[in-house]
Amino acid sequence: MADGCGGKGGKLAARVERLEGAWTTWRTDTLSKLSAKLFSVIPISIFFIVLFWMIVPIFGIRHVMPVSCYTVLFRMRYRKYNPPSQYLRFFTMSFIALGAARVATFNWMTSIVVNIVMSFAFVFMRSSQLNPRRYIPYTMLFVFFQLRPELLDDMALEAALVVACCTTLSVAIAVMNIATKAGEANLAKLHGMVERLADALDHMADIGITADTRKELLSLRSDYSKLAYTVRENASVQPAVANLYDMFAMLAQRTAYLVGRLECREQQTCPHPPYLHELAGLTRQAGGVLDKKGGDEAAARAQALLAKADTIDNERYRLFFRSYLHMILLVLRDARHPRSHAWRVSPLTRLRLMSFRKHLTLDSFELRFAVRCAAVLAITCTTSLLSPVNHLYWFPLTSFMLLRPSPDETVRRMRNRTVGTVLGCLVVHGISMLKLPLAAVIVVDMLFVAGRYMGTPGSAPTSFFGTAYAISMASMSIGDHYAIRMRLICLAAGVLLVFVINRLVMPTSDRTLFLANVHEGFALIARYWGLLRFALHERVDTVTSSEELLHIQMIHTQAMAYARALPEDTPAEREQRKDIVRVLFCQWGLVCEMEQLSFLIRLHAFGADTCPKLEQFMQAAQESCDPFVVDGPLDAAKELVAGIAEEDLRYVLEQYLKRADTLAVAAAKVPELVSGRPGYREEVAEVK
């Protein structure tokens, strides 16, 4: 009995010990996260308070609305590298927003026209499908300037306000960049990802191609692509570092494709492990060169390995090693001499790249969201302009804050903002009953500001603190009862309007966006074939090639994320999901084979007599990339490949044809992927 009791007592003690350990771990993690959150929100809150109390004594309490907009800009930029052009952009875009707002407040006709035009301009200038929220700060500033049209009568005063806000913003961001060493942080992040890539290569050499290896490399490829796209789209790192992100992203993509090919699914061993160990060590050396260490030694090592790579008998691995080593040499060159070898893009090329990413079609994410944004701003801002009701400007303000590019996110914001607004109104009403002195009310308002920036944007707590601050400030002039009533009325009107527009005007469900991504993937492959055909005869700028490849990878990543989340509760759903994933994988495989072909073209790896056959192959492949004829025959292209003498080139083209055949079979099983765009009723039904 004693032993039994002792055994039970021991188990109980062990259970208590585990619970205490779990509690300690949870408490430590929670305190760590809370302290990190507080540390991140302190600069934002201080910036808001400083700018607020700078504006109030100089311009008056009525001019504090833009403070929130500039705080959003500070929040987005203070941790990132900011080139000199970024500070100029603060002033330029602010004056554009101010001038457009002034024209919009002339009368109801200019209000409708300007709000439509500026919605399209800001969405197309700032946002993209892969980075959709960049339109927010300056569009928000444009809207906020319209909310008090009587203030715009004195444009000189408003211009001085803009200069003061932009100057304060620029100084604050510059100080934070110096204090946090933003440039070094970017290099530290790149160092960490380089180490992950080298570890994955070592793991492949030691253990082989396992499911964990594939998962890590696919994750690494996705992380690199997102970072490379973000730093290029948003100019958040130095140009030379952006180039390095881009090149390492291509290395991760090539490695992921090597282990992710369908033929490697059952392969647990990896050929040539010594070469992989060599690549891992060289990759780490390349990471060291980012700090200007050992560049010559690493370059000599890469050249020696390049000579050895020619002796590898496996075509796939030979191409992989050679292309990997050539990219490492480019990394070493740009890391050691970023100024003399920095990539350049002409204005014409930039325009071409922008039109490549954003185009006026019904499938375009930018067009569909711009239409919804224009409808909301035109209706709400014009209503506020024409109505004499005091504080009706909360209607366009609330509607703008509710509308988001993703309909699902818009619905979540509706729910969270409703809860947060109601609670904020109740709290402010309770505080008003205390009859606090003005100084105490201002202190409470500043606490609301701090709480507002601690929460996640769009969450219920953020809406609560934002509502409490806004109503408390407004109640100083119009009374809390009227302020609360107007806030709730404008919330209800905004929710109703945004719900209707979100559902009925150019709806964009996750499924619709996924199908558009699949179609865009085929179109981008066809365009990349056109670029390769051009590269046969003319030099193609490296940035043009790499950015197009990066855009394809990001589109594919977004589509794959949707496909991976599809239900698989029944055998039919599992089979359909498998076929959809295979279509997307084959798309990615086609792009990777084309990238290898681009590598061979740059190295001039074939004779002049091969060019005509290769160009005919490219034309046939390009014509077969239309999603509506994805199963188009490539028999003529197969005959051309058989007559090509160069072994590596023939191997790459044969692999492309193999991928195209697999893609045609998989696409035939899920014809909805390559059929036309869903009808309007189907799109409306898909929006939740």
RABEL-V162661 format. One record per pair of residues at least 4 apart in sequence whose C-alpha atoms are under 7 Angstrom apart, sorted by sequence separation. I is the first residue (numbers start at 1). J is the second residue. D is the distance in whole Angstrom. If there is no record, write none. Layout:
{{I;J;D} {I;J;D}}
//
This chain:
{{1;5;6} {2;6;6} {3;7;6} {4;8;6} {5;9;6} {6;10;6} {7;11;6} {8;12;6} {9;13;6} {10;14;6} {11;15;6} {12;16;6} {13;17;6} {14;18;6} {15;19;6} {16;20;6} {17;21;6} {18;22;6} {19;23;6} {20;24;6} {21;25;6} {22;26;6} {23;27;6} {24;28;6} {25;29;6} {26;30;6} {27;31;6} {28;32;6} {29;33;6} {30;34;6} {31;35;6} {32;36;6} {33;37;6} {34;38;6} {35;39;6} {36;40;6} {37;41;6} {38;42;6} {41;45;6} {42;46;6} {43;47;6} {44;48;6} {45;49;6} {46;50;6} {47;51;6} {48;52;6} {49;53;6} {50;54;6} {51;55;6} {52;56;6} {53;57;7} {54;58;7} {55;59;5} {56;60;4} {59;63;6} {66;70;6} {67;71;6} {68;72;6} {69;73;6} {70;74;6} {71;75;6} {72;76;6} {73;77;6} {74;78;6} {82;86;6} {84;88;7} {85;89;6} {86;90;7} {88;92;6} {89;93;6} {90;94;6} {91;95;6} {92;96;6} {93;97;6} {94;98;6} {95;99;6} {96;100;6} {97;101;6} {98;102;6} {99;103;6} {100;104;6} {101;105;6} {102;106;7} {106;110;6} {107;111;6} {108;112;6} {109;113;6} {110;114;6} {111;115;6} {112;116;6} {113;117;6} {114;118;6} {115;119;6} {116;120;6} {117;121;6} {118;122;6} {119;123;6} {120;124;6} {121;125;6} {122;126;6} {123;127;5} {127;131;6} {128;132;5} {135;139;6} {136;140;6} {137;141;6} {138;142;6} {139;143;6} {140;144;6} {141;145;6} {142;146;7} {143;147;7} {154;158;7} {155;159;6} {156;160;6} {157;161;6} {158;162;6} {159;163;6} {160;164;6} {161;165;6} {162;166;6} {163;167;6} {164;168;6} {165;169;6} {166;170;6} {167;171;6} {168;172;6} {169;173;6} {170;174;6} {171;175;6} {172;176;6} {173;177;6} {174;178;6} {175;179;6} {176;180;6} {177;181;6} {181;185;6} {182;186;6} {183;187;7} {184;188;6} {185;189;6} {186;190;6} {187;191;6} {188;192;6} {189;193;7} {190;194;6} {191;195;6} {192;196;6} {193;197;6} {194;198;6} {195;199;6} {196;200;6} {197;201;6} {198;202;6} {199;203;6} {200;204;6} {201;205;6} {202;206;6} {203;207;6} {204;208;4} {209;213;6} {210;214;6} {211;215;6} {212;216;6} {213;217;6} {214;218;6} {215;219;6} {216;220;6} {217;221;6} {218;222;6} {219;223;6} {220;224;6} {221;225;6} {222;226;6} {223;227;6} {224;228;6} {225;229;6} {226;230;6} {227;231;6} {228;232;6} {229;233;6} {230;234;6} {231;235;5} {237;241;6} {238;242;6} {239;243;6} {240;244;7} {241;245;6} {242;246;6} {243;247;6} {244;248;6} {245;249;6} {246;250;7} {247;251;6} {248;252;6} {249;253;6} {250;254;6} {251;255;6} {252;256;6} {253;257;6} {254;258;6} {255;259;7} {256;260;6} {257;261;6} {260;264;7} {272;276;7} {273;277;6} {274;278;6} {275;279;6} {276;280;6} {277;281;6} {278;282;6} {279;283;6} {280;284;6} {281;285;6} {282;286;6} {283;287;6} {284;288;6} {285;289;6} {286;290;7} {288;292;7} {289;293;5} {294;298;6} {295;299;6} {296;300;6} {297;301;6} {298;302;6} {299;303;6} {300;304;6} {301;305;6} {302;306;6} {303;307;6} {304;308;7} {305;309;6} {314;318;6} {315;319;6} {316;320;6} {317;321;6} {318;322;6} {319;323;6} {320;324;6} {321;325;6} {322;326;6} {323;327;6} {324;328;6} {325;329;6} {326;330;6} {327;331;6} {328;332;6} {329;333;6} {330;334;6} {331;335;6} {332;336;6} {333;337;6} {334;338;5} {337;341;6} {338;342;5} {345;349;6} {346;350;6} {347;351;6} {348;352;6} {349;353;6} {350;354;6} {351;355;6} {352;356;6} {353;357;6} {354;358;6} {355;359;6} {360;364;6} {364;368;6} {365;369;6} {366;370;6} {367;371;6} {368;372;7} {369;373;6} {370;374;6} {371;375;6} {372;376;6} {373;377;6} {374;378;6} {375;379;6} {376;380;6} {377;381;6} {378;382;6} {379;383;6} {380;384;6} {381;385;6} {382;386;6} {383;387;6} {393;397;6} {394;398;6} {395;399;6} {396;400;6} {397;401;6} {398;402;6} {399;403;6} {406;410;6} {407;411;6} {408;412;6} {409;413;6} {410;414;6} {411;415;6} {412;416;6} {413;417;6} {414;418;6} {415;419;6} {416;420;6} {417;421;6} {418;422;6} {419;423;6} {420;424;6} {421;425;6} {422;426;6} {423;427;6} {424;428;6} {425;429;6} {426;430;6} {427;431;6} {428;432;6} {429;433;7} {436;440;6} {437;441;6} {438;442;6} {439;443;6} {440;444;6} {441;445;6} {442;446;6} {443;447;6} {444;448;6} {445;449;6} {446;450;6} {447;451;6} {448;452;6} {449;453;7} {450;454;6} {451;455;7} {455;459;7} {458;462;7} {459;463;6} {460;464;6} {461;465;6} {462;466;6} {463;467;6} {464;468;6} {465;469;6} {466;470;6} {467;471;6} {468;472;6} {469;473;6} {470;474;6} {471;475;6} {472;476;7} {474;478;6} {475;479;4} {478;482;7} {479;483;6} {480;484;6} {481;485;6} {482;486;6} {483;487;6} {484;488;6} {485;489;6} {486;490;6} {487;491;6} {488;492;6} {489;493;6} {490;494;6} {491;495;6} {492;496;6} {493;497;6} {494;498;6} {495;499;6} {496;500;6} {497;501;6} {498;502;6} {499;503;6} {500;504;6} {501;505;5} {503;507;6} {508;512;6} {509;513;6} {510;514;6} {511;515;6} {512;516;6} {513;517;6} {514;518;6} {515;519;6} {516;520;6} {517;521;6} {518;522;7} {519;523;6} {520;524;6} {521;525;6} {522;526;6} {523;527;6} {524;528;6} {525;529;6} {526;530;7} {527;531;6} {528;532;6} {529;533;6} {530;534;6} {531;535;6} {532;536;7} {534;538;6} {535;539;6} {541;545;7} {542;546;6} {543;547;6} {544;548;6} {545;549;6} {546;550;6} {547;551;6} {548;552;6} {549;553;6} {550;554;6} {551;555;6} {552;556;6} {553;557;6} {554;558;6} {555;559;6} {556;560;6} {557;561;6} {558;562;7} {559;563;6} {560;564;6} {561;565;6} {562;566;7} {569;573;6} {570;574;6} {571;575;6} {572;576;6} {573;577;6} {574;578;6} {575;579;6} {576;580;6} {577;581;6} {578;582;6} {579;583;6} {580;584;6} {581;585;6} {582;586;6} {583;587;6} {584;588;6} {585;589;6} {586;590;6} {587;591;6} {588;592;6} {589;593;6} {590;594;6} {591;595;6} {592;596;6} {593;597;6} {594;598;6} {595;599;6} {596;600;6} {597;601;6} {598;602;6} {599;603;6} {600;604;6} {601;605;6} {606;610;6} {610;614;6} {611;615;6} {612;616;6} {613;617;6} {614;618;6} {615;619;6} {616;620;6} {617;621;6} {618;622;6} {619;623;6} {620;624;6} {621;625;7} {626;630;6} {634;638;6} {635;639;7} {636;640;6} {637;641;6} {638;642;7} {639;643;7} {640;644;7} {646;650;6} {647;651;6} {648;652;6} {649;653;6} {650;654;6} {651;655;6} {652;656;6} {653;657;6} {654;658;6} {655;659;6} {656;660;6} {657;661;6} {658;662;6} {659;663;6} {660;664;6} {661;665;6} {662;666;6} {663;667;6} {664;668;6} {665;669;7} {666;670;7} {667;671;6} {671;675;6} {678;682;6} {679;683;6} {680;684;6} {681;685;6} {682;686;6} {683;687;7} {55;60;7} {56;61;5} {127;132;5} {177;182;5} {203;208;7} {204;209;6} {209;214;7} {231;236;5} {237;242;6} {259;264;6} {288;293;6} {289;294;6} {345;350;6} {359;364;6} {404;409;6} {436;441;6} {457;462;6} {458;463;7} {475;480;4} {478;483;7} {502;507;6} {508;513;6} {535;540;6} {568;573;5} {569;574;7} {600;605;5} {624;629;6} {625;630;6} {678;683;6} {104;110;5} {105;111;6} {127;133;6} {152;158;7} {231;237;6} {289;295;5} {312;318;6} {362;368;7} {404;410;5} {455;461;6} {456;462;7} {567;573;6} {568;574;4} {624;630;6} {644;650;6} {103;110;7} {104;111;4} {127;134;5} {334;341;6} {360;367;6} {403;410;5} {455;462;5} {56;64;7} {126;134;5} {127;135;5} {310;318;7} {334;342;7} {358;366;7} {384;392;6} {402;410;6} {475;483;6} {624;632;5} {55;64;6} {126;135;5} {204;213;7} {309;318;6} {384;393;5} {453;462;7} {471;480;7} {474;483;6} {641;650;6} {104;114;5} {232;242;6} {452;462;5} {104;115;7} {231;242;6} {402;413;6} {566;577;7} {52;64;6} {123;135;5} {286;298;7} {309;321;6} {402;414;6} {471;483;6} {641;653;7} {122;135;6} {200;213;7} {285;298;6} {309;322;6} {452;465;5} {471;484;7} {100;114;7} {228;242;7} {451;465;6} {452;466;6} {563;577;7} {620;634;7} {52;67;6} {380;395;6} {381;396;6} {51;67;7} {282;298;7} {306;322;6} {380;396;5} {449;465;7} {122;139;6} {200;217;7} {228;245;5} {448;465;5} {563;580;7} {620;637;6} {228;246;5} {563;581;6} {48;67;7} {306;325;6} {377;396;7} {448;468;7} {449;469;7} {617;637;5} {228;249;7} {448;469;6} {560;581;7} {48;71;6} {302;325;6} {376;399;7} {617;640;7} {47;71;7} {225;249;6} {445;469;5} {560;584;7} {224;249;5} {44;71;7} {302;329;7} {445;472;7} {613;640;6} {221;249;6} {524;552;7} {299;329;6} {44;75;6} {221;252;5} {521;552;6} {220;252;7} {221;253;5} {299;332;7} {631;664;5} {521;555;7} {610;644;7} {630;664;6} {221;256;7} {521;556;7} {369;405;6} {295;332;6} {218;256;6} {517;555;6} {217;256;5} {420;460;5} {424;464;5} {428;468;6} {606;646;6} {97;138;7} {101;142;6} {105;146;7} {295;336;7} {419;460;6} {420;461;6} {423;464;6} {424;465;7} {518;559;7} {214;256;7} {416;458;7} {421;463;6} {517;559;6} {289;332;7} {416;459;6} {417;460;6} {420;463;5} {421;464;5} {424;467;5} {425;468;6} {94;138;7} {97;141;6} {98;142;6} {101;145;6} {105;149;6} {292;336;6} {416;460;4} {420;464;4} {424;468;5} {428;472;6} {93;138;7} {97;142;5} {101;146;5} {214;259;6} {290;335;6} {413;458;6} {514;559;5} {214;260;6} {286;332;6} {289;335;6} {413;459;7} {417;463;5} {421;467;6} {628;674;6} {98;145;6} {627;674;5} {628;675;6} {514;562;7} {102;152;6} {209;259;6} {186;237;7} {429;480;7} {183;237;7} {197;252;7} {597;652;7} {209;267;6} {210;268;6} {209;268;5} {425;484;6} {593;652;6} {208;268;5} {209;269;6} {208;269;4} {209;270;6} {208;270;5} {593;656;6} {73;137;6} {72;137;6} {205;270;6} {536;601;7} {204;270;7} {525;591;7} {532;598;7} {590;656;6} {69;137;6} {94;162;7} {205;273;4} {590;659;6} {589;659;7} {69;140;6} {205;276;6} {69;141;6} {205;277;6} {251;324;6} {586;659;6} {202;276;7} {66;141;6} {91;166;6} {201;276;6} {202;277;5} {90;166;6} {201;277;7} {586;663;6} {66;144;7} {202;280;6} {65;144;7} {201;280;5} {247;327;7} {583;663;6} {199;280;7} {414;495;6} {198;280;4} {533;615;6} {87;170;6} {583;666;6} {247;331;7} {582;666;7} {583;667;6} {198;283;6} {533;618;7} {198;284;6} {244;331;6} {579;666;6} {194;283;7} {195;284;6} {529;618;6} {194;284;7} {579;669;7} {580;670;7} {579;670;7} {194;287;6} {394;487;7} {398;491;6} {529;622;6} {74;169;7} {78;173;5} {395;490;5} {399;494;5} {403;498;6} {407;502;6} {81;177;7} {191;287;6} {394;490;6} {395;491;7} {398;494;6} {399;495;7} {526;622;5} {78;176;6} {79;177;7} {240;338;5} {395;493;7} {70;169;7} {74;173;7} {78;177;7} {395;494;6} {399;498;6} {526;625;6} {525;625;7} {81;182;5} {407;508;7} {80;182;6} {81;183;6} {240;342;6} {407;509;7} {523;625;7} {79;182;6} {522;625;6} {523;626;7} {522;626;6} {522;627;6} {519;627;6} {376;498;7} {372;501;6} {372;502;7} {372;505;6} {372;506;7} {368;506;5} {363;516;6} {82;236;6} {81;236;5} {519;674;7} {80;236;5} {81;237;5} {80;237;7} {81;238;7} {515;673;6} {512;683;7} {509;683;7} {508;683;7} {507;683;6} {507;684;6} {509;686;6} {509;687;5} {508;687;7} {504;684;6} {507;687;7} {503;684;6} {503;687;6} {345;543;7} {343;543;7} {129;365;6} {129;366;7} {128;366;6} {124;366;6} {123;366;7} {147;393;5} {123;370;6} {120;370;5} {119;370;6} {119;373;6} {119;374;5} {116;374;5} {115;374;6} {115;377;6} {116;378;6} {115;378;5} {112;378;5} {111;378;7} {112;382;7} {111;382;6} {132;405;7} {108;382;6} {323;599;7} {105;385;7} {407;687;7} {408;688;7} {229;550;7} {225;550;7} {225;553;7} {226;554;7} {225;554;7} {315;648;7} {222;557;7} {45;449;7} {45;450;5} {45;453;7} {41;453;6} {41;454;6} {37;454;7}}
//
